[in-house]
């Protein structure tokens, strides 16, 4: 019985901790840019619920969304997924 209570409390704690993770509140267009290799991309700024901001870039006519200010391994096909990842990183 005591083990079940401890397990239930642990699960509730894990769920509540994940609900406090920073989430994107807005995504603001910053401008068009070109990489050093001549590839065009668009810059955005993600505002997060924890008050911080994070850069987000769109590549391949907004088919690839990357956290940070360059094409990297942390990219998503959907803007909102990339924005959520960016807020978790800051």
C-alpha positions in Angstrom: 0.0 0.0 0.0 2.8 2.4 0.9 4.7 1.6 -2.3 1.6 2.4 -4.3 1.2 5.8 -2.7 4.9 6.6 -3.3 4.6 5.6 -6.9 1.4 7.7 -7.4 3.1 10.7 -5.8 6.1 10.3 -8.1 3.9 10.1 -11.2 2.0 13.2 -10.1 5.2 15.1 -9.4 6.6 14.2 -12.9 3.5 15.3 -14.6 3.4 18.6 -12.7 7.1 19.3 -13.4 6.5 18.8 -17.2 3.6 21.2 -17.1 5.9 24.0 -15.8 8.3 23.7 -18.8 8.6 26.9 -20.8 6.2 27.0 -23.8 6.2 29.4 -26.8 3.9 32.4 -26.4 4.7 34.1 -29.7 6.8 33.8 -32.8 7.9 37.1 -34.3 9.4 37.6 -37.8 12.8 39.2 -37.7 13.9 39.2 -41.3 15.3 37.5 -44.4 19.0 36.4 -44.3 21.5 34.5 -46.4 24.0 32.0 -45.0 27.7 32.2 -45.8 27.2 29.5 -48.5 24.5 31.6 -50.1 21.4 29.8 -48.9 18.4 32.0 -48.1 16.7 31.6 -44.7 14.2 33.5 -42.5 14.9 34.5 -38.9 12.2 34.4 -36.2 12.3 35.1 -32.4 10.3 32.9 -30.1 9.1 34.4 -26.9 8.7 31.8 -24.1 6.4 31.6 -21.1 9.4 31.9 -18.8 10.2 35.4 -20.1 13.2 34.3 -22.2 13.6 34.5 -26.0 15.1 32.0 -28.5 16.1 32.3 -32.1 14.4 30.1 -34.7 15.2 29.9 -38.4 13.2 28.7 -41.4 15.0 27.0 -44.3 13.9 25.5 -47.7 10.9 27.9 -48.0 9.7 27.2 -44.4 9.9 23.4 -44.8 12.6 23.1 -42.2 12.5 24.9 -38.9 15.6 24.9 -36.8 16.4 26.1 -33.2 19.3 28.6 -33.2 20.4 30.8 -35.9 21.7 28.3 -38.4 20.8 25.0 -40.1 21.6 22.2 -37.7 20.5 18.8 -36.3 17.8 20.4 -34.1 15.3 20.9 -36.9 11.6 20.0 -37.3 9.1 20.0 -40.1 6.6 21.9 -38.0 7.1 25.5 -36.7 5.4 24.8 -33.4 7.6 21.7 -32.6 10.7 23.7 -33.3 9.4 26.6 -31.1 8.7 24.2 -28.2 12.2 22.7 -28.6 13.7 26.2 -28.6 11.9 27.2 -25.4 13.0 24.0 -23.7 16.6 24.8 -24.6 16.6 28.2 -22.9 
